[in-house]
Amino acid sequence: MSHTHCAILGCKNTIFNKPIGVSFHACPSNSELRSKWLQMLKKKCTVLDWTRSRICSRHFENKYFDAQRKLKENAIPTLFPVNSSNKVTDVTTPRTKVDRLLNKLTQAELMADIKSSLSKMKEPANLDNYMNDDFKCRSDTPAEAQLWILVKKQDHLNTRLVEQVAQNKKHVDVLQKNMEEDRASKKEMEQSVETYKYIVKCLQEKLATLEEQIEILTTVEAR
């Protein structure tokens, strides 16, 4: 199941149409807690991808939330729809149509789709609290906030890329200008060399003429 949908069978909640107060939560990284989750989620999901699957807050009892409605570290999903009856499969490859479609989308298409969906939603007021300066999400970041952070990171990278391209273009322009100046200088130098060669040739011819004249004068004086 896509990380934008709740992985529990029969649950229709997604980050795009979730009711007010519903949040999405990633699977735990702790192996012991994962075992407990897997035991509870048997026959409740068709696919469970530990790295991408999300469970919405509708499947956790109130005792697993603190006063700020944040999920506690020891929380285990225990509330499920009646029609959740299939066996869970722990996989890392896409099995649903949505996952296969996402895999076919290019990054640009995926980001455009996410931006289009997020444009209909209000940006979380405390979004900065869920990320650091490198746009990395905290472990407790809700799925909706993760998407907003992903978009912001992509926009930041795009801005840096545009700046880098502009800077590189300036360098290329300077390099081309220098190359043109070098070519002009080389051409001018070649013309100067040809001129010098012509002058040397003329001087050599004049020298030869003078030598002939000297030889003639010497012969005349000898007589």
N, C-alpha and C positions, 0 to 999 in steps of 0.2 A: 504494500500500500504506500502511496506517496506520502511524504512527510507533511503534506498540506492537509491530509485527511486523518481522522481518528482510525487506528488500526483495528478496533473492535468491530466484529461482524454485526451488522444491523444498525450501527451508529452512523448517522448522517452528518455529524458535525465536521466542518472543515474550518480552516482559519478564515475563510472568506464569508461564511454564513453562520458562524458560531453565535449562539445566544449571548446576551450580556452576562458577564460573570464567568463564562466558560473559558478555561485556559488549556493549553496543550503542553504535554510534558514528555521529555525524552526518556528512553529506557535507561536504567541505572548502569553505571560502569562497574560497580562492585559485584564481584562474581557470586557472593553469597546471596545478595539481594536479587540478582538476576535469576538465580535458581528458584527463589520464592515467586518471582514474577512469572517465570515459565510454568511453574506448577499451577498458578492461578489462571494463566492465560491459555492453558490447554483447552482445545475445542472452542476457543473464543475468537481466534484470529485465523485467517487463511495463510497469512504471511506475517512473520515478525522479523524485521531487520533491526538488529540492535543499534546500528549506526544511524538509521533514518526514520524508523517508525516512531509515531507519536501517539500517546493516549490522552484523550481529553479528560478534564476534571470531573465529568459526569460519572466516571467509573471509580472514583475514590470516595470513601466515606468522609464525613465532615471531620472526624477525629484526626485525619491525616493532614489537615490544614491548620496553619497557625492563625493568629488574629488578623494578619494582613492577607489572608487567603493564599499564602505561599505554601507549596507542597513540602511536607517534611521529608527528611532524608530517608526515613524508614517506611515511607508510604508504599502500599501495595494495592493495586487495583482489585476491587472485590465486587463491584456493581456492574452487571452486564444485562443486555437485553435478553429476552426469552429465546429469541431465534439464533443465538450464538451457539452453534453446534458443531462446527467443523474443527478439524484437528489443526493445531498450530505447527508451522514449519519454520525452523530457524534458518534463514537464507540471507545471502548478501547480493543475489542477482535479482533483477526485476522480474516479477511474475504477472503483474496486472497490466491492463491496457494503458493505464495512466503512466506507470513506470516505463513501459516500452516507448510510449509517446515522448516522455521527457528525455529518454536516452537518444531519441532521434533528433530532438531540437538542438539547434546550435546555441551557443552561449548567448549570442545577441538576441535570438528569438525567445529564449527562455527569460532573459532579463526584461525584454519588452513586454512579455506576457505578465510577468510578476509586477512590473511597474503599472501596467494597465489595471491589474486587479487591485493593487495598493492605492491607486489614485482614487478609488471609490471609498477608501477607508481613511480614518484619521490617524496620523502618526502618533504613536505613544508619547505622552508628555515626558516620561522618564527614560527615554531611549538611551541617553548618554550613560545612564547608570549601568547598562547591560553590556557595555563594550569599553575597550581600552583605546589607546591612541592608534593602535594598528588595526582597529575595527575587528578585533577578535571578541567573540561572544563569551560571556560568563557561562558557567555550567548550568545556572538556573534561569537562563534566558528563555522566555516563552517563544513558541514557534513563530508567532506573528512578529515579535520584535526581531527575531533572527532574520526574517525576510527583509524587514526594513533596514537592518544593518547590512545585509548582503547588497541591497540596492545602493546604499550610501557608499559602501566600499567600492562597488563597481563604478559609481559616478566619480569617486575620488581617483580611481585608477585611470578612468577615461580622461579626466582632467590632466593628470600627470602625463599621460601618453600624448595628449594634444600639446602640452607645454614642451615635452621632449622632442616631438616632431618639429615644432616651431623653432626650437633651439638648434636642432640638427640642420634644419633648412637654412638658418643663418650661417652655420658653419659651412654648409655646402656652397652657399652663395659667395662667402668669403674665399673659399677654396677655388671656386670657378673664376672669380675675379683675379686671384693671384695667378692662376694658370693662364688666363688671357693676357695678363701683364707679362708673364714669363714668355708666352709665345710672341707677343709684340716685341719684347726686348730681344728675344732670340732672332726674330726676323730682322730687326734693326741691326743687330750684331752681324748677321750674315751679309746684310747689305754693305755694312762697313768693311767686312773682310773682302768682299768682292771689289769694293772701291780701292782698298789698299793693294790688292793683287794687281788691279789695273795700273795704279800709280807705279808700283814696283816694275811692272812690265815696261811702262813708258820710260822709266829711268834706266832700265837695262838696255833698251833700244838706243836711248840717247848716249849712254856710256859707250856702247858699241860704235856708234857714229863718231864720237869724240876720239876713240882709240884709233879708228881708221884715219881720221884727220891728222892725228899726231904722227901716225906711221908715215903718212904722205909727206908731212912737213919734215920729218927726220930724213927721209930719202932725198928730198930736194936739197936740204942743207948739206948732206953728205956729198953731193955732186959739186 
